[in-house]
Amino acid sequence: MADEGEILDIKTADLKATAPTFHQQSVAVERAPWPWVMTEAALIVTGADMDPSVVTRELALDPTSTRSPGIDRWDTTGSTDGRWRLEFDNDYSRDFSLQMDAVLSIAEEKRGEIENLTRQGYEAVLAVSGFAGHDCSLPFSAQQMARAASIGLPLVMTPNLNER
């Protein structure tokens, strides 16, 4: 079990090998009465000396938000890295599967540009967040897991466990 904020090193081959089982289990829990709510899927690029406009030019995409490097009073992690973010949330669709498909499509389309950014020292991740409670579930299809694995970026899941 990972500690909060710890990044797990999961190999692409492991994800591909476990995708069918993961899918079967996620379909089973999909029938649970309480899904995650206010979900969001995002492509996030960070860097200590990041100029967000460089990432915008490289990807030829307008972000939904950016942050220049430095202290951010809203960031509880203490990170001072710059951040470029393209998110698909409830404004895009209330269906998490559609949010995830959208971010995966962008990451697949821009794979070469993302790899170029990571060679320059930036970090890129696929991020999923939302509000979750006891017995909540967030199903991924086997196809989505395989797509995420083939992109080769870390998948960071952040459930917000606040009472709502």
C-alpha positions as CSV (number, residue, x, y, z in Angstrom):
1,M,0.0,0.0,0.0
2,A,1.4,3.4,-1.0
3,D,1.7,6.3,1.3
4,E,-0.1,9.5,0.4
5,G,1.9,11.3,-2.4
6,E,4.1,8.3,-3.0
7,I,4.6,7.5,-6.7
8,L,4.3,3.8,-7.5
9,D,6.6,2.3,-10.2
10,I,4.2,0.2,-12.2
11,K,5.6,-1.4,-15.4
12,T,3.7,-1.1,-18.7
13,A,3.8,-4.9,-19.2
14,D,2.2,-5.4,-15.7
15,L,-0.6,-3.1,-16.6
16,K,-1.2,-4.9,-19.9
17,A,-1.1,-8.3,-18.3
18,T,-3.6,-7.3,-15.6
19,A,-6.0,-5.3,-17.8
20,P,-8.5,-8.1,-18.4
21,T,-8.7,-9.0,-14.7
22,F,-8.9,-5.3,-13.7
23,H,-11.7,-4.9,-16.2
24,Q,-13.7,-7.8,-14.8
25,Q,-13.3,-6.5,-11.3
26,S,-14.2,-2.9,-12.3
27,V,-17.3,-4.1,-14.1
28,A,-18.3,-5.9,-10.9
29,V,-17.9,-2.9,-8.7
30,E,-19.5,-0.6,-11.4
31,R,-22.7,-2.0,-10.1
32,A,-22.0,-0.6,-6.6
33,P,-24.4,2.2,-5.7
34,W,-21.9,4.9,-5.1
35,P,-19.5,6.0,-7.9
36,W,-16.9,8.7,-7.6
37,V,-18.5,12.1,-8.2
38,M,-17.2,15.3,-9.7
39,T,-14.5,13.4,-11.5
40,E,-11.8,14.8,-13.7
41,A,-9.2,13.3,-16.0
42,A,-6.2,15.4,-16.9
43,L,-2.9,15.6,-18.7
44,I,-0.5,17.4,-16.4
45,V,3.1,18.6,-17.3
46,T,5.3,19.9,-14.5
47,G,8.8,21.3,-14.2
48,A,11.0,23.2,-11.8
49,D,11.9,25.9,-14.2
50,M,8.8,25.6,-16.5
51,D,7.5,28.3,-18.7
52,P,3.9,27.1,-19.4
53,S,3.9,28.9,-22.7
54,V,6.7,26.6,-23.9
55,V,4.5,23.5,-23.2
56,T,1.5,25.2,-24.9
57,R,3.7,25.8,-28.0
58,E,5.1,22.3,-28.0
59,L,1.8,20.6,-27.7
60,A,-0.1,23.1,-29.8
61,L,-3.0,22.9,-27.2
62,D,-4.5,25.5,-25.0
63,P,-4.4,24.4,-21.3
64,T,-7.3,24.7,-18.9
65,S,-4.9,26.1,-16.3
66,T,-1.2,26.9,-15.8
67,R,1.0,27.9,-12.9
68,S,4.5,29.4,-13.1
69,P,7.1,28.0,-10.7
70,G,7.1,29.3,-7.2
71,I,5.1,29.0,-4.0
72,D,1.4,28.5,-4.5
73,R,-0.8,29.1,-1.4
74,W,-3.5,26.7,-2.9
75,D,-1.1,23.8,-3.4
76,T,-1.1,21.7,-0.2
77,T,1.7,19.5,-1.4
78,G,4.4,22.2,-1.1
79,S,5.4,21.8,-4.7
80,T,7.0,24.8,-6.3
81,D,7.1,23.4,-9.8
82,G,5.4,25.1,-12.7
83,R,2.4,23.3,-14.0
84,W,0.5,23.0,-17.3
85,R,-2.8,21.2,-17.1
86,L,-5.5,20.1,-19.6
87,E,-8.5,18.7,-17.8
88,F,-11.7,17.1,-18.8
89,D,-14.2,17.4,-15.9
90,N,-18.0,17.7,-15.3
91,D,-18.0,20.7,-17.7
92,Y,-16.9,18.4,-20.4
93,S,-19.1,15.4,-19.4
94,R,-20.5,13.9,-16.2
95,D,-19.5,10.5,-17.6
96,F,-16.1,9.6,-16.3
97,S,-15.5,7.2,-19.2
98,L,-15.9,10.0,-21.7
99,Q,-13.5,12.2,-19.6
100,M,-10.9,9.4,-19.6
101,D,-11.3,8.7,-23.3
102,A,-10.8,12.4,-24.1
103,V,-7.5,12.7,-22.1
104,L,-6.3,9.4,-23.5
105,S,-7.0,10.5,-27.1
106,I,-5.0,13.8,-26.5
107,A,-2.1,11.9,-24.9
108,E,-2.1,9.4,-27.8
109,E,-2.2,12.1,-30.4
110,K,0.6,14.1,-28.7
111,R,2.7,11.2,-27.6
112,G,5.8,12.4,-29.6
113,E,5.5,16.0,-28.3
114,I,5.1,14.7,-24.7
115,E,8.1,12.5,-25.1
116,N,10.1,15.6,-26.3
117,L,9.0,17.5,-23.2
118,T,10.1,14.7,-20.9
119,R,13.5,14.6,-22.6
120,Q,13.8,18.3,-21.8
121,G,13.3,17.4,-18.1
122,Y,9.6,18.0,-17.7
123,E,7.4,15.4,-16.0
124,A,4.1,14.4,-17.6
125,V,1.3,12.3,-16.0
126,L,-2.3,11.3,-16.6
127,A,-4.2,12.3,-13.5
128,V,-7.7,11.2,-12.3
129,S,-9.4,12.8,-9.4
130,G,-12.8,13.0,-7.8
131,F,-14.8,12.8,-4.6
132,A,-15.1,9.2,-3.2
133,G,-16.5,7.7,-0.1
134,H,-16.9,4.4,1.5
135,D,-17.5,1.6,-1.0
136,C,-17.2,4.0,-4.0
137,S,-15.9,2.8,-7.3
138,L,-14.4,4.2,-10.4
139,P,-14.5,1.7,-13.2
140,F,-12.0,1.7,-16.1
141,S,-12.5,-0.4,-19.1
142,A,-9.8,-2.9,-20.2
143,Q,-9.4,-0.9,-23.3
144,Q,-8.8,2.3,-21.3
145,M,-6.2,0.6,-19.1
146,A,-4.5,-0.8,-22.2
147,R,-4.5,2.6,-23.9
148,A,-3.1,4.2,-20.7
149,A,-0.4,1.6,-20.5
150,S,0.6,2.0,-24.1
151,I,1.1,5.7,-23.7
152,G,3.7,5.1,-21.0
153,L,2.9,7.9,-18.7
154,P,2.2,7.4,-15.0
155,L,-1.4,7.3,-14.0
156,V,-2.0,9.2,-10.8
157,M,-5.3,8.7,-9.0
158,T,-6.3,11.1,-6.3
159,P,-9.6,10.4,-4.5
160,N,-10.9,13.2,-2.3
161,L,-12.4,11.5,0.8
162,N,-14.0,14.6,2.2
163,E,-17.6,14.1,3.4
164,R,-19.9,15.7,0.8
